[in-house]
Amino acid sequence: MTKLEQVQNWTEKQGLDFTYLSDPKTIQYLTGFFSDPVERVLALVIFPDKEPFMFAPALEVEAIKDTGFSYDVYGYLDHENPWAMIAEHVKERNANPKNAGLEMNNLTISRLNELQAELDVSFNTDVTDFMNSMRLIKTPDEIEKLDAAGREADYAFQKGFEAVKAGKPESAVMAELEYALKLKGVMEMSFDTLVQAGAHAAEPHGATGSNLIKNNEMVLFDLGTVHQGYISDSSRTVAVGKLSDKQKDIYNVCLDAQLTAMNYVKPGVTAESVDKVARDIIDKAGYGKYFIHRLGHGMGMSEHEFPSIMEGNKMELKPGMCFSIEPGIYVPGFAGVRIEDCVHVTENGCEPFTHTPKELKYL
């Protein structure tokens, strides 16, 4: 059964007349086509007993067909009303639709209102949980693509470490590693590359900037690439010059938490218990208040997918699940350390997608 047929069956079992999908990553997962439409409209509409159709800006139509999507593709021009056109194509397949599904975590209220203005339909059924369940367990082919993206991330770390030098701005290190990737044919990062030095690394959602790397401090890298639609996401922290005992202690505690959590992962343990294993180590060392985010997140075609590896998530892990393990210790005004690998659960443990060594590296 194809992925589209699975959604078609779900639509039928829910008693819906159609399901409206608008998340570009969902559409890519189901069809192989990806585009961020920005302010324009991109949709995949699936029916229980009729063929689906894609609706897109006119400038995307040929690209969709080139991916091998074998059903109708309708395009619209910027001056046209996309919602009226979508409604027309829905009614061609069902003259009087009453109930429909949608991704409630994606469609904005204004766009839902536009759609309902053209279709007198109840959009009360959320397909999000079903799509999460479809994407949760990765196939061997998906694992191979994630492995390839991991190898690209390892190469990026190598080039980034080579670029680190006291007196150089974070932005220059980022530019050098991304340039090296492009020379290698890796054209897309999965998110904005982070290079953060010294106290700047204590801002876990900061951004690479003009901050200069200094001797006797640590530099945090967080990066990933996109390989055939699948991403890598990994973090390493390295040292420049000599570190103080406190800096080394923070690093060693974070590394212990990360390695212990990875060794703990296996089928049957819960997501929250993996978080607790790492968090207990950091708490015991006295840095608990500086670990201010969940241990990990699901990943695959997106850098943040279902499920969250965090307190309160009692989901049991199963082979094929993929997620990050990324403890961090962020001491404001002093230093930040994060060590991260994304892994896939195996029959008796887990395997990482990235393999850059994690013992403290001095540059």
N, C-alpha and C positions, 0 to 999 in steps of 0.2 A: 504494500500500500504506500503510495507516495505521500509526501508531507501535505500537499494540497488536499488529497483525499481524506487524510486524517482530520483536517479542519472541516471539510465538507461533512464528514460523519458526525463530528461534534455539533455542527450547526443543526443537523437533522435531529440528533438526540435531544438538543435543547428546545426543539420546537420552534426554531427561528426561520424567518423567511430569507435572511441573508446575514452574513457577518462582514462588517466593514473594518478593514485593517489599514492603519495609517502610519505605524512606526516603520521608518525606512529599514531598520535592522530586521524586523519581523518579515517584511517583504523580501529582503535579501535572503533570509533563512529559507523561505518557502519557494522562492523563484530563481535565486541566483543573481538577481539584479539589485544593485545598490546605487542610490543617488540621494543626496540631501536636497530636497526641493526648496529649502529655505522658506520664502514667503509663499511659494506656489503650492499646489495640491498634488499629492501622490497618494494613490489608494489602490488596494487590492480588495475586490469584492467577491465573496465566495457564497454560493447558494447550495442548498441541500440536494437539489435535483436538476440543476442547470450548470452549464459551464461557467467558470469564473471569468472575470475580466479585470484588466489593469486600467487605471485612469491616471494620466500623467500630463505634464506640460508637453506641448507639441514637440519641443526640442529634444525630448527624451524618448520619443516613440521608437525610432529606429534602433537606438541603443538597447531598448527592452527586447525588441524582436531579435537582435543579434545574440542575446543570451540564450535563445532557444525556447523562450516562453511561447507556447503553442496555442494560446487562447487569444481572444480579442483584446486589442490594446487601443484605447481611445485617447486622443490628445486634445488639448484645448489651447487656444491662443490667449494671450494676457488680457485682452479686452472682453473675453467671454466669461459667462457666469459658470464656474465649474460645478457648483452645487446643483443647478438646474440640469446640467448635462448628466451628472451622475444619477440624479433621480430618473431622468429619461431612460438611461440604460438599465437601471434596476427594473423599471416598470415594463421594459421590453421582455424581461424574463419572469416577472411576477407583477401582474397588473394592479394588485391590491395588497401590498405588503403591510403587515401589522406589527411584527416584532423583529428586532434585529440585535445582533451582538456587536460590540466594539471594544477597543482597548481603552479602558477608562483611565489608565495611567498615561495615555499619550494624547488623545484628542482634546483640544482646548474647548472651553465652554462656548466661545464665540463661534468656533467651527461647527460644534454640535448644533448650535442654534441655527446656523446657516443651513445645515443639512435637514434639520427638522422643519424648517420653513418650506422646504421643497418636498419633503416626504412626511406624511402624517403617520409616523412610525414610533413605536415605543423602543427606546434604546436603553433597556434596563438590565441587559445581560452582559457581563464582563468576560471577555475571552482571555484576559491576562494570565490567570492561573493555569489555564489549559496550555497556552503558549509557553509559559515557564516550564511546565512539566514536559513538553515536547523537547525543549532545548536543554533540559537538565542533564541527561545522560548522553555523553558524546560518543559517536561512532568511531571505529578504528580510523576511518578516513579523516574525521575531524581531529582526532588525536595526532595524526601525522602532520596535519597543517599547523597545529599548535606547537608541535615539536620544532617544525621549521621556523616558526616565528620566534621561538625560544633561542634557536641558534643565532638568529639575526640580532637578538638582544644581547647575547653573549659577545658578539662581535662589536656591538655598540659600546659595551662596557670597556672592552679592550682599547678601543680608539679613544674613549673618553678618559680613561686612566692615563694613556700616553700624552694626552693634551694638558693634564693638570700641571700647574706650575705656580709657585708663589708669585703674587703680583699680577696674575692674569685674571680678568673678570670671568664670572660664571658664564656669561653669555658667549664668550669666545670658546670656552670648552664645549658648550652645547653646539655651537656652530661647527666646530671641527668634527665632532662625532657624527653629526647629521650629514655633513658633507661627505665623510668617509662612507656612510651607508648609501648615499645616493650614487657615489662612484661604483659601488658594488651592485647597484640596481635595486636597492631597497628604497622605494619612493615615498612611503607613507608611514608616519608614526601613529601609534594608536591613541596617543594623547600628547599634550605639550610636554616636551622633555624637561625634567627638573634637574638642575645642578645648583645645589645650595651649600654654601660654605660657612663654617663657624656657627655663630649664633643664628644666622639666617635659616639654618637647617632645623631650628626649633619651631619653625612655622610649617606644619605638615601640609598645608594647602597654600603655601607661598608660591612664588614663581621665580624662574630664573631671571636674574637681573644683572646690574652693573657692579654688584658687590665684588670686591677683590678677594681672591684667595690669599690667605696669610699662612705663614709658617706656624707650626704647632697647633693646628686645628684640624677638624675633620670636614670632609666634603661628602655630601649625600647626593647620590644619583638615583633618579626614578625615571624609568623609560620603558618604551615598548614599541613594537613595529606591527604592521599589518601584512600577513602573508595569505594571499588568496581568500581574503575576507576574514581570516582568523587572527587573533591578536596575541601579542606577548605583553607582559607587565611584570617588571622586576625592579628591585631596589638593592643597591649596595652602598656602603659607607666606607670611605678610605681615609687614611691619615696623611697629612703633609707635615714633614718634620717630626718633632718629638711630641708625645702626648703626656698629659699629666695623669696621675694615678686615677683621678675621678673620671677623666675622659675615657681611659681604658676600661674602667669598671663599667661605665654605662654601655660601652660597646659589648663587652663580654657578657653582661646580663642579657642584653637584647639578643645576642647570638644564641645563648643558652636557651632562651625562650623559643626562638625560631626553630632550632634543631629539635628540641624536645617535642614541640607541637607536630613537626613533620614526622618524627618517629612514632608518635602516638596515633596518627591517622590510619584508619583501616575501616573496612565495611562494618557497619553495626554501631560504631560510636556516634554520638550526636554532635551536631555542629556546635552547640553551646559548650560541650565538654572539651572540644579542641581549643576554643577560646580560653576556657578556664585553665587548662594546662599551662598555656603560655602566660596568662595573666597572673597566675599564682607565683610564678618565678619572679616576675617583675615586682609584684607586691612585696614578696618576702625580702627582696633586695632593697626595698625602701623607695622605689621609683613608681609606685602604682599610680600616683596622681599625675604622672607625666605620660602615661599611656592612655591617650584620650580618644581612641577610635576602636572600632571592632577589629578583630584579628584578621578578618578576610572577607572577600566577596567572590561571588561566582564570576566566571569569565568564559569567553568563547569567541563569539563574533563581536561582542561588546566588552569593554574593559570592566564594566560593572554589570553583572547579571545576577540572577537568582541562583543560589541562596546566599544569605549573609551568614558568615561564621561568627556568631556573637551570642552573648547571653540571651536566653529566652527562646532560642531556636532549637527545638527538640528534634528536628529532622535527623533521621539516621542516615549516615553516609552510605553510598552504594558505588560499586565499580563504575567508572565512566564519569563520575561527577568531577568537575574542574573548578578550582577556586584558589585564591591567594592565601598565603600565610605570611603576614607582614606585621609583626610586632614593632612598635616604635617607642622610643623614649625621647621626649622633647622638653628640655630644661630651658625655659625662657632666659634669654640674655647670655646663655652659656654654650649649649650644643644640642644637636639633634641627631639621632641615629635611627635608621629604619633598615631592616634587612628583610627582603621579600623574594619569595619564589611562588609562582603559580604551579599547582600540582594537579595530577589526575589520580583518582583513587583506583587502585588495582585490587586484585583478589585478596591480597594479604597486607596491603600497606598503601603507599603512594609513591609516585615518581614525579620529580620536578621537570619543568620544561626548560629551565635555565640551569647552567652548570658552572657559572663563574665562581671560583673559590670564595669562601666566606670568612676564612681566618683573616684577621686585621691586616690589611695591606698598607705598607708605608711607601709613599711616593717621594 
